[in-house]
Amino acid sequence: MDIKWYFKFRQIRPRPPGQWVLCGPYETLEKAKAERANSKAWDAEVSVPFGASSREEAEAHPA
């Protein structure tokens, strides 16, 4: 099983918040963390990075 790394992103301003968007896959947890840090903004939310074996599994993962 080949694990790839993902995180989810959404705009929270203006209200109401947008839908979560899947970001990834990334080959390493470190790369996912770096991209997540670059995506942080005052008007956005990002989830913690998580591993998944497929894009479908990642899309089903709660934010």
TAFENLIN-V780643 format. One record per helix or strand of 3 or more residues. SS is the DSSP state (~ for helix, > for strand). FROM is the first residue (numbers start at 1). LEN is the number of residues. Records with the same first field share a line. If there is no record, write none. Layout:
SS = FROM-LEN, FROM-LEN
This chain:
> = 4-8, 21-6, 44-3, 50-3
~ = 29-11, 55-6
